Amino acid sequence: MPFLLRVLLPDVPGSLGRVATAIGMAGGDIDAIEIVEHRVDDGTAVDDVLLELEQGMMPDSVVSACNALDGVEVLFVSRYPAGGNLMLDLEAVEELTASPDDAFDKLIDVLPATFRVDWAARVHRAKGVVYGTSAAPDEFEFLEIESPTRLESPEDEVTLFAAARLDGNEIVVVGRRGGPEFADSEVMRLGHLCGLAVTIANS
């Protein structure tokens, strides 16, 4: 069964190797690792680890093994869709360039896999949600934003939101149910991919 771990660890040589060893000793089989961000201010890094556990195993032992390492903390753990792959930004760009005329819709299609979010949608100033993935809400309020940002969630809402501007009349919104919080680097990447989609669509 696949699980996704988001791990905070010291940004020094050998740290990731120690985490990988601990995961293996606890019964996990690592499929992929992606660096989410480097935090220069405190010398740490955040990595996403996609791993497989045998049927019936729970991730508690893996989490405990990682947290037992000095300076390592599991920020989030969740089940990951069967057959899911960590899609890197370059792969997302390849998808966009393959269909320039549909770049905006294709962007929405690739965002859930690229950012491990539950849904993505394009929201128009006047028309509301004009395109979204299957789990996206039918309605979402357009918000005036100048730069990529996290959006505040209502107190009773367990979904976390981030958004970036496509143009003056459309924004892209992604939703991640239950966490983890969107890292600064993820918000910046979302804005970067939206900017690339605009460039590709206008080329």
N, C-alpha and C positions, 0 to 999 in steps of 0.2 A: 504494500500500500504506500503510495507516495505522500510525503509530507514536505512542507516548506518551512525552514527555520530562518529567521532573521537574527543574526548574531552580531553582537558588539564585541570587539576584541582589540588588543593593543596593535597599533599599526607598526609592527616591527617584524623583521624576518623571523620565520619559524612559528609565528602565532597561528597561522592558518593550518600549518602542518600538525600542530598540537591538537587543534580542534578536530581535524580530520581523523586523527588517530583515536581521539576520545569517542567520536561518533562510531567508528568501526568497532572499537572494543565493546560498545554498548549495543551492537547488533544492527547498526545502520549501514546502508550501502549508498554512498554518495553518487548521484547521477550528474550533477552540475553545480558549479559555484559561480556566482556573479557578484562582483564588487558593487555595492550600492553607493558608498561615498567614503572619502577620506576626511576625517575631522582634524584639521591642522591645529585647531585651538587646544585640543586635549590629547592629541597623539593617538587617537583611536580610529578604527575603521568599522564600517558596517557591511556585512556580507550576507547575501541570500544563499542558502544551501538547500538544494533539492535532493531529497534522499528517499530511499525505499526501505520500508520495514516489512518483515515477514507478516503474513496474514495473521491477525489476532494480536500482534504486538502493539503496544501503545508507546507514544514518543516520550513518556515520562523519564525513562532510563537514559535516553539520549540527552534530554534537557538537563537532567541532573549531572551527567558526565561532563557536559560543556560548562555548566555553571560552577563545577568544582575546580575548573582551571583558573589560575590567577589572572584577574583582569578581564575575564570572559563572562558575558551575560547574554542569555537567550532573550531577545526582546519580544519575540512572537513565534508561535508555532501553529500551523493549521494544515488540514488535509489539502492536498493539491489534486486537481482534476487528473484522473487516470489518463496516461498518455500525454500529459502536458509537458511542454518543453520551455526552457527559459529562452525567450526570444530577445536577442540583443537589438540595440537600436539600429545597427547597420542592416540587419535582416528586415527590420520594419521599413527602412528607407528603400530597400530593394523592392518591397511590396508596392510602395508608393510610386516609384519610378516605372514599374511595370504597367501601371494604368494611370497615366497623368490626368486623363479626363475624369477619372473617378477618385482622384487623390484624397479628397476630403472624406468621402465615404470609406475608402480603404484605410485611412488613418484611424477612423473610429473602430473598424474591424480588428486592427492589429493592437490597439492600445491595451485591451485586457491581458493579453499574453505578455506584452512588453513590460507592463508595470505590475502584473499580478493584482489587477483590480477586478471587481465583479462585473462592471459595466462601463460603457463610455457612450457619450451622446454629443451631438451638435445641437446647440440651442440658439435659435434666431431671435432677434430683438422683438419682432412682431408675431412670428409664427410659432414660437416655442420650440419644442423638440422636433427637429426636421429629419433627424436620422439617429438611430441608436442601436446598440446591440440588444440581443433578446431580453436581457435582464434589466435594461434601462427603464426608468420611469417614463410614463406617457407624457407627463407634464413636469417641467422644471423651469423655474423663473430665470429669465435673462438677467445677468448682472453686469454692471459696468466695471470692467477691469482693464487696467493699462498694462499689467505685466502678470506673468504666471504666479499663482497664489494658492494657498489653502483656503477653503471656504469654511465658514463657521457652520457647525451642524446644530440643529435644534436639540434641546435638552433631552428629548425622548427619542432621538435618532441615533442608531448605532453605526450608521454608515459615515465614513469620513470622505470628504470631497476635496478635489483639487481642480483647478481650471486654468485655461490659457486662452488667449484671444486669437481668433483667426483673422478677423477684420473688424471694422466698426459695428457690424451688425450680427456677427456670430462668434460664439465662444465654444470651446470644447470642455466638457465636464467629465470627470471620471469619478467613480464611486467604489470605495473599498469597505466592505462590511466587516465591522468588528476590529479593524486595525491590520497591520501596524500604522502608526502615524506616517504621513507622507514626509520623507526626508527632504531637506532643502535641495539636494542634488536631483531627486525625482521630480520636484516641481520645475527645476531648471530644465531638465531633460524633456519634460512635457512641453514647455514653451519652445524648446529647440525643434522638436519634431513637428509642432504646429507651424513654426516658421518655415521649415523645409517643405511641408505639405503645400503651403501657399506658393512658395517658389516653384515647386514642381507643377502645380496646377496652372500657373501663369506662364510656364515655359513654352 
